[in-house]
Amino acid sequence: MLRSLCLMAGLAATTFGAPLESRAVSAPPGGDITILNYALALEYLERKFYQEGINNYTESDFCDAGFDKEFYPNLMRIYEDEKTHVDFLSTALGKKAIGEPTFDFPVTDVHGFVGLAGVLEGVGVSAYLGAAAAIANKDYLTAAGSILTVFSLAAQFITGLAPNTNLPFKAFPTLTAGDPTKTGYKAGGKVVFKGAYKAAKAAGKSGGKVNAVFYSGLQTYYVPVVIGKNKIDYVATIPGADYATDGQPAPAGQVYITLSSADGKKVLAGDENTIAGVAIVEVIC
Ligand SMILES: *[C@@H]1O[C@H](CO)[C@@H](O)[C@H](O)[C@H]1NC(C)=O
């Protein structure tokens, strides 16, 4: 079971799912312009990302890097899909649609591109955007309540918003994960958040309980952090199989982490209690 989960997570991180099918859609209900604009911002982001991918790299770059012949045509198809999604949402939102933000992706080669595509497609964004394509159903969107987490993750690639954009989002203080073993993050192992204690202290946020919140697929885990020996970092234990008291699988594949004062019991992690994030780590099986 665990093994197949790991395999699936690995696949999700390295291959693209079939492009989203076009679905029969009708106009959005108009109630939640903000949520729809978050969705539009994410669609802009994906469109730009794939556009840069097909412009920056050639088919033979991907082949040379070991990806098969289908890879490049697939990227082009995904890009076309993203264009359609942007058009759909912009048209549906009409005058209320935000303009395109500017983005900066920390990518310099084919491997970096595919890795980041895995992050964007792997867990949150594609699951959420699947819903965005069928945006007519507002309840469905609201139920995909991970939008803010997803958006905060995506927000780190946004360098500027278009004028008159009314899109409330906070870019949280950066969270940088370090691997103390240098052999890869493993369930049950440690992750170091570099400088995070010092930063939280400076911001007056180190006083109460601080939890590392791990998002892996649909699972969320709250793990208390400890202050590193250097009195600069925070350190957390990556949830392991022993965490699975309530049957949760251990995190695997691309995992997102935030620091939060929420405990996951009385209070759930959200924008208002997030201290830093989002860090992205790859947990290997
Ligand atoms: C594409 O190339 C530009 C210019 O070098 C660079 O700024 C950008 O990050 C690259 N994007 C991707 C996705 O590779």
The ligand as an SDF file (V2000), in Angstrom:
LIG
                    3D

 14 14  0  0  0  0  0  0  0  0999 V2000
   13.1050   31.0640  -19.4640 C   0  0  0  0  0  0  0  0  0  0  0  0
   14.1820   31.9060  -19.7740 O   0  0  0  0  0  0  0  0  0  0  0  0
   14.1330   33.1800  -19.1400 C   0  0  0  0  0  0  0  0  0  0  0  0
   15.2720   34.0180  -19.7040 C   0  0  0  0  0  0  0  0  0  0  0  0
   16.4870   33.3540  -19.5180 O   0  0  0  0  0  0  0  0  0  0  0  0
   14.2330   32.9790  -17.6350 C   0  0  0  0  0  0  0  0  0  0  0  0
   14.1750   34.2090  -16.9720 O   0  0  0  0  0  0  0  0  0  0  0  0
   13.0630   32.1070  -17.1860 C   0  0  0  0  0  0  0  0  0  0  0  0
   13.1460   31.8550  -15.8010 O   0  0  0  0  0  0  0  0  0  0  0  0
   13.0570   30.7970  -17.9560 C   0  0  0  0  0  0  0  0  0  0  0  0
   11.8540   30.0750  -17.5760 N   0  0  0  0  0  0  0  0  0  0  0  0
   11.7460   28.7620  -17.5270 C   0  0  0  0  0  0  0  0  0  0  0  0
   10.4300   28.2090  -17.0760 C   0  0  0  0  0  0  0  0  0  0  0  0
   12.6370   28.0100  -17.8390 O   0  0  0  0  0  0  0  0  0  0  0  0
  1  2  1  0
  1 10  1  0
  2  3  1  0
  3  4  1  0
  3  6  1  0
  4  5  1  0
  6  7  1  0
  6  8  1  0
  8  9  1  0
  8 10  1  0
 10 11  1  0
 11 12  1  0
 12 13  1  0
 12 14  2  0
M  END
$$$$
